Amino acid sequence: ASLSQFRIHFYKQLASIAVARNDNYTLNIASRLYVREGFHTKDSFQRVLRYYHYNETLHKFNLEQKDELIQQINGWISSKTNNKIRNIITRDTIDGDTRILLLNAIYFKGTWESQFMKMATAQREFHISENEKKLVPMMIKMDEVPYYGDDSVQVIKLPYIGNEVEMVFILPKTRFGLANVLKFLTGEKLFKYIRDAQLQSVSISLPKFRVEEKWDLTSALKEIGITDAFSNTANFAELVNDTLPISLTKLCMQDSLRFVDEKGTESAAATTVELSFRTLPSYRFVADQPFLFAIVKDLKTILFAGQFVN
């Protein structure tokens, strides 16, 4: 396939996810582009915005109205994330060299297909390291869930209602072996875990947790080989008409979405469910040490991923 065909395929894949509407869960993916007044973008790029981002248009900004711009951007991000992410843009984010601002917001809310009972949640020890531990609210249940295990990891998948989206938990077999798991983890290996998981009876102990973080993506992108975009040789010829050199200078990401409790992800209400223990579980999955997690759609698209260590 040509580069052009590849791009069209990618845009369509992303767009199809972005507009996914489902009674079983909420998934919003939105993008917005701000361009400084006097800076010219190509008509072809504007057509891409309209066609693949559903009539999204360029938004012009004036540095003399920085406070109004910041308020507008933060309001847009807040509205797209159900008010979970606020004030990500500050006066320090935008300076005199800023010509383009590319924004992306993702929000997900789902309910477990099989929920944990609140009455079963109890304070249990979570071992941060060999010498440090703390008490955390640990959700406990026995259930039939997709399970995968090998010499290095245990993996379970907890589906959300509708079974299109699921949360994957990866626990090191070796105590405090998360760093080693990460060292050898690849995308291919992750999707093998997801594909090969088979329905098993599992006793599950999983901490309630919320991950809230803010980081600079610049160093991470450079580590995976995206370097030219940050240099004077950056080529954005398909985006702009201007001959002035432009390059990426700052990439920040904040995500306060991952809130996991008995009902699901980013939820507050509780529903009464029946919990029965008719047979002994085939496996025990006790997440009382650092582990990895990911929210995956249709077995192929990772929406969120992270690690819980403390």
Residue, then its C-alpha position, 0 to 999 in steps of 0.5 A: a500500500s502507498l503511504s497515502q493509502f496507509r494514512i487513509h486507513f489509519y485515519k479511518q480506524l481512529a475515526s471509527i473509534a472516536v465516534a463509537r457510541n454504545d449503551n454499555y460504555t462511554l468512549n469519547i476521543a476528540s482532537r482539536l488544532y489551534v493555529r496562531e493568527g498569520f500562520h498558514t496551513k494547507d487546504s489539503f490538511q484542512r480537508v483531512l480535519r473536516y473529513y476524518h475528524y467530523n467537520e473539525t476546523l482550525h481554531k485561530f489564536n492570538l497571543e495577545q489574548k493568552d488568558e482567554l485562549i487558556q480558558q477556552i482550551n481547558g474548558w474544551i478538555s474538561s468537557k470532553t473528559n467529563n470534567k475529570i481533567r482540568n487546567i492542563i494548559t497554563r501560561d507557561t505552556i504557550d510562549g512567543d514561539t508557539r505557532i500550533l497547538l494540537l490537543n487530544a482528549i480521551y474519556f472512558k467509563g465502563t462497568w464490569e460485566s461481573q462486578f465485585m461486591k463492596m461488602a467483600t472489599a477489605q483492607r489488605e497489605f500491598h507490598i510496594s517493595e521487599n521492605e515497604k508495604k501499606l494497607v489498601p482496600m482490596m476487592i475480592k471475588m471468585d469468578e470465571v474470567p479469561y486467564y493466561g499464565d506462563d513462567s513469567v506472568q499471570v494475566i487476567k481480563l475483566p470485560y466491561i458490559g458488552n464485551e467490546v472493551e476489557m481491562v487486562f491485568i499483568l502480574p509478575k510471577t516472580r515477586f517484585g519482578l515488574a521491572n524484568v517483565l517490562k524489560f522484555l514486554t513487547g506489543e506482540k507479547l502483550f497481544k499474545y497474552i490477550r489472545d491466548a487467555q482462556l476462561q478459568s475459575v480464578s480467585i481474584s484480589l485486586p486493589k481499588f486504585r486511581v492513577e493520576e499523573k502528568w508527564d512530558l512526552t518529549s523524552a519518551l518519543k525520542e527514545i522510540g526514534i522520533t527525533d527529527a520532529f524536534s530538530n531544525t530538519a523537521n519536515f511539516a511540509e504537508l501541514v503548512n505553507d510557511t517557509l519558516p522552520i517549525s519543530l516540536t518543542k513541548l509535548c505534555m500529557q495528563d491523565s486522571l481517568r483511570f479510577v478502578d473500583e467494584k463497579g468498573t472504571e471511573s464510577a461511583a455508584a454500586t449495584t447489588v450482585e450475587l457472589s457464590f463459591r460453588t467450586l474451588p478456583s483453578y488459579r489465584f490472582v493476588a495483585d498485592q505487588p506492583f502490576l501492569f494494566a491496560i484497557v483494550k478495545d476489540l482485542k486490538t486497540i489499547l486505549f490506556a495502559g499503565q502500572f500500579v506500584n504504590 
